[in-house]
Amino acid sequence: EKKKEPAQVSKEEKKDAPAEGDKKTDEQGKTDDKEQKNETPQSQTNGTADGDVRNINSGSKPKKGKGKKEPKEVSAETLKMLEEAWDVSKDLELNKVLNKARLLAATKLPPPPEKKKEPKFNISTDQLTKLKNPTGRIEACTASLYRNLAAYSDKELSTAKRKEIAALIVKIMGVAYMPEDLTGYYEDMSKKNQREQLNIFDKEVFYNSANIRLREPKSGVEWKEGSGIYINNYENLIISVNAPKQEQLKMTSAETGHDIRTVVMRLKKAIVKLEESIRSLTSRGFQHKGQAFIHTQEGLHSHAFELSFIVHYPGFSKEEEKVIKNSGIKAGFNVQKYGKRDGVYELRLSQKPDDTIEGLLNRAVKGVDTLTAEEEVLEKKHNIDVEKLHDY
């Protein structure tokens, strides 16, 4: 018998028949689709659960879903119990603290203490620049300040404390603290004999500063240990330290002629520098009470400021002494004979408690010009040639 040969498949049938690989792919795709269908309900379930959580947190009602329980409503009694548990109005300790806070809030705090300004040599550089000098004939003019250190407040200073003050001034007035025009040298007067003292007082600055009386051998001035005089190199500024019958410090600026403006400017510069240095070394300034400096000088008030002119009035010297005394009082001065030469006077400015530094200076300039005008009238009256009387 002949074996049956396999039927031949036409080409068209081959095209229509699916391949074995394609069958496998179709079957695998159907399986994946089934798995995706099975996963979809789970993701939807998770999304619903997340939404419910968000709704619960936000306070809205969760969506109903299969197998989900609705949250229980809190009863009014439970809410009341919770509110009572959180109520702190009945807490005694807390109420005590709150009452204290209310009292403190109701109490008015006292205003902070105001820092009281300490007195100063109260005149500005601008005011001094505008000051007019006297126009009359003047031999010298001088301005002084009296001060006591707050760090040494004892009425009677011991020798050790006087020495401390002297050493302090010597240190301060050196080149480390002072500008060149104020630096100088210190003379310890307690270690000088009478002759040596007279040689010092013979300097022109002592004549110009109204200290000519110290030249007298029988002046009766006793310089104790720790007492002396500081003189700047230009010999137009002196500081008496623990001098007899004076304060701890007397600073004097003096000048030949009528330039009172320069004299006071120098004095201001020196006292400002001195006080700054004293504060940096002792942490304190000058003794004062309120806005007044403490001192013992008669005729001076809160500023402890003294102003004088040395004048040569030969015309007044030909008249009776009461003439220049009365004219001086009218012009605002206390007039005294100065030195041994005839016709030389010290015009010391009189002061009132409410005077300002600027007011004192303006009154001094006006007053000395008034006296000089009267002197010129008297010189003509007595036929006096002033140019022949210039030596002293």
Summary of the structure (lengths in Angstrom):
residues: 392
radius of gyration: 52.1
end to end distance: 180.7
largest distance: 192.4
contacts: 1036
relative contact order: 0.12
helix: 45%
strand: 14%
